[in-house]
Amino acid sequence: MCFQLNTEYFDIAGNQSGIFAVSDFRIPFEISPIASDKNTQIKNFKHELRAAIQALKPQNDEILFAQYAEDAAHGRFFDLENMLFYNPGPSAFGSCAIHGIAFSTLADKPAKCREHGVKNRRYAYSYRCLPLPAAESTFSDLPLMAKWNGVPLSGHEANSPAKYWKAIRRSRDKVTAFEYAESPISSCFALKVHLYFPAQVKLANTVKPLLDGVICAFHGGNVHVSDCLTDFCARHHCEELSRPNDFPAVLGEREFIRPYRNGQSFQWNPADNLCKLALVTVSYGGKTPSFSGGIYRLQKI
């Protein structure tokens, strides 16, 4: 069953296998509570987009493949996982992203708009059900920069970047580095991760902390990191990880962790705006959570 919703400010077209949406406004993480026509339009677009996402029905081995593009001012940085999942709200993906999520930039937005019969507006969101082999094939010709296999995950620690950062840093023997990015990194890269969990998780809620933790694990520390990392490791009882450069800096040196709220907590700072392609899949069963994955160099985006 196909549907199409056209308004003055946004359009959504699709069916149970995929949707394509364009808008004059992007969805921010928080919509201002101040009453205005613009904020009302953003709320309406977010509501209708979430409803369309919730109607998606992946079949058999299909996963959710999401793409985003915008006609923004030159140099605006954004993280694809935020634009595609966190800003619309992860709860919308509960039934369509159980076994896997992939995302990338959307190429040739004008052509996609013509294909779906909608106006070429400033912001475009695409979500479709894709067979897993098709998603995996996008990595087949990419140069592998690093990989890790069977890294154990704490079953008791909160789902945060720290969980995945510590897991990889504690498993140096399970990590192989093949090539290194320039430092500081400016080139784009891709990530492929497979999770093993005893019970079902909300995958859309997991993607952001997972990617942040993994990317930070492969950053080396620059001159600003040392004191903050020492403080973090002391508070989290992982003092053995406090030397930032005792690990392959595959993704270059960076201030990957910062003091936050006057030093009361910490802010992870990965170069995830350069991750332009990712695939996260999950298998359920067994007693011990773990994960494996790889970082790839992207030659084209």
ABEGO torsion letter per residue (X at the ends): XBBBBBBAABBBBEBAABBBBBBABBBBABBBABBBAAAAAAAAAAAAAAAAAAABBBBEABBBBBBBBBBBBBGBBBBAAAAAAAAAEAAAAAAAAAABBBBBBBBGAAAAAAAAGBBBBABBBBBBBBBAAAAAAAAAABBBABBBBGBBBBAABBBBAAAAAAAAAAAAAABBBABBBBOBBABBBBBBBBBBBABBBBAAAAAAAAAAAAAAAABBBBAAAAAAAAAAAAAAGBAAAABAAABBBAAEBBBABBBBGGGABBBBBBBAAABABBBBBBBBEEABBBBBEBBBBBABX
